[in-house]
Amino acid sequence: LTLLSWVIYIPLQILFVPIALVGGSVLAYRQIIVSKRLGVSQTAIEIINGRWAMHVFDLRDDEPTVKLAATLPNNYIFGLWLCLLPLWVKYKISGKQALYPRVAAAGAETVVDLVIARTLQFDRIIDRVSSQVEQFVILGAGYDTRAYGKLKQVSITCFELDQTEVQQHKLESLQSAGISSEHVIFVSVDFTSESMFEKLILAGFDPAKKTLFLWEGVSLYLSEAQVRRTMQDVRQHAAVGSVLLADIYGEIFIKFANKGMQKKALDLTDEGLDFSLDFSTDFEKTLSTFIESEDLKVGESYFLGHKSDKGPYVAVVEMIVDRKA
Ligand SMILES: C[S@@+](CC[C@H](N)C(=O)[O-])C[C@H]1O[C@@H](n2cnc3c(N)ncnc32)[C@H](O)[C@@H]1O
């Protein structure tokens, strides 16, 4: 069946090249230009569409993502279908995911696997930590739907933090998608100029309760000083046993994504990339030295692409508040 799936896939994919180009162009237009017009993040579309693909290819169950992705005015799911249909047909014939989206072998993740691999690593750690905490705070939530899925079933207070425009637009879109958000506390904040804990406490956050802070796909847009400030804030204000769960990018990734067309597109929505660490040698030490320099303890970590000669391009890491500030 695998062989048959390739035999059907290759001509179908060739046939689909012009169709996918049209679909992909409309999608890119909406993602970049419509996001700019709305004053919201375009990279958050990249992420929700990665998770949409994971659901459609049976890699991860996420009904709220499918509903939300379809209602966003800065997205175009039909275009995404046109791009991925040949791969989906191939998957349905062979029963195996190939090329995209797929679960890459450990350490062999490429940049194409970023959203998929990163999401699975975050999910795994969230599953473990969420049973040990009472509050769940998503920093830079974008279109994350974790608060509307599994976590809705457990008794955990969910907070979502993001910029005002992004939250407004998410709330409207959740409503159009028929997803209830009453159990989620939305706190608008700009990490570059405001204190997130002041706002969180006003919104009902209890600093005495153990909390999981999810900081996924955000550190790369901040300066080193801002990244450190967030780590210091968590260390100072969160209860012992709280976790800051983040992805920290390697220099190699930021250099690759921060040039040419990609950079121009990112600049349109003010999403230039900044913070990274040099993971080219002794990456585990580099990461732990950085985290420990802010007095946080390294818990579980995973490095995407760790078998590459150039070193990994991103780490997913659990940072633990292990003693009182
Ligand atoms: C790539 S998206 C990731 C979204 C989400 N965490 C996920 O994984 O689906 C980055 C998010 O960070 C938010 N963000 C970036 N800089 C921010 C800032 N200075 N203050 C508040 N939110 C910010 C953006 O609005 C966007 O929603």
The ligand as an SDF file (V2000), in Angstrom:
LIG
                    3D

 27 29  0  0  0  0  0  0  0  0999 V2000
    3.5370   32.6110   17.1490 C   0  0  0  0  0  0  0  0  0  0  0  0
    2.2330   33.1740   18.1040 S   0  0  0  0  0  0  0  0  0  0  0  0
    2.1030   31.7950   19.1960 C   0  0  0  0  0  0  0  0  0  0  0  0
    0.7290   31.6280   19.6980 C   0  0  0  0  0  0  0  0  0  0  0  0
    0.4790   30.4980   20.6870 C   0  0  0  0  0  0  0  0  0  0  0  0
    1.3410   30.5480   21.8420 N   0  0  0  0  0  0  0  0  0  0  0  0
    0.5430   29.1670   20.0270 C   0  0  0  0  0  0  0  0  0  0  0  0
    1.5280   28.4440   20.2010 O   0  0  0  0  0  0  0  0  0  0  0  0
   -0.4070   28.8330   19.3160 O   0  0  0  0  0  0  0  0  0  0  0  0
    2.9310   34.4480   19.1110 C   0  0  0  0  0  0  0  0  0  0  0  0
    1.9070   35.1730   19.9810 C   0  0  0  0  0  0  0  0  0  0  0  0
    2.6120   36.0330   20.9070 O   0  0  0  0  0  0  0  0  0  0  0  0
    1.9270   37.2670   20.9970 C   0  0  0  0  0  0  0  0  0  0  0  0
    2.8960   38.3050   21.3670 N   0  0  0  0  0  0  0  0  0  0  0  0
    4.0500   38.5980   20.7290 C   0  0  0  0  0  0  0  0  0  0  0  0
    4.6470   39.6580   21.3140 N   0  0  0  0  0  0  0  0  0  0  0  0
    3.8430   40.0440   22.3420 C   0  0  0  0  0  0  0  0  0  0  0  0
    3.9040   41.0850   23.3090 C   0  0  0  0  0  0  0  0  0  0  0  0
    4.8900   41.9560   23.3320 N   0  0  0  0  0  0  0  0  0  0  0  0
    2.8980   41.1770   24.2110 N   0  0  0  0  0  0  0  0  0  0  0  0
    1.8680   40.3080   24.2010 C   0  0  0  0  0  0  0  0  0  0  0  0
    1.7540   39.2840   23.3080 N   0  0  0  0  0  0  0  0  0  0  0  0
    2.7220   39.1690   22.3810 C   0  0  0  0  0  0  0  0  0  0  0  0
    1.3710   37.4860   19.5980 C   0  0  0  0  0  0  0  0  0  0  0  0
    0.2790   38.3890   19.5800 O   0  0  0  0  0  0  0  0  0  0  0  0
    0.9730   36.0640   19.1930 C   0  0  0  0  0  0  0  0  0  0  0  0
   -0.3570   35.7760   19.5040 O   0  0  0  0  0  0  0  0  0  0  0  0
  1  2  1  0
  2  3  1  0
  2 10  1  0
  3  4  1  0
  4  5  1  0
  5  6  1  0
  5  7  1  0
  7  8  2  0
  7  9  1  0
 10 11  1  0
 11 12  1  0
 11 26  1  0
 12 13  1  0
 13 14  1  0
 13 24  1  0
 14 15  1  0
 14 23  1  0
 15 16  2  0
 16 17  1  0
 17 18  1  0
 17 23  2  0
 18 19  1  0
 18 20  2  0
 20 21  1  0
 21 22  2  0
 22 23  1  0
 24 25  1  0
 24 26  1  0
 26 27  1  0
M  CHG  2   2   1   9  -1
M  END
$$$$
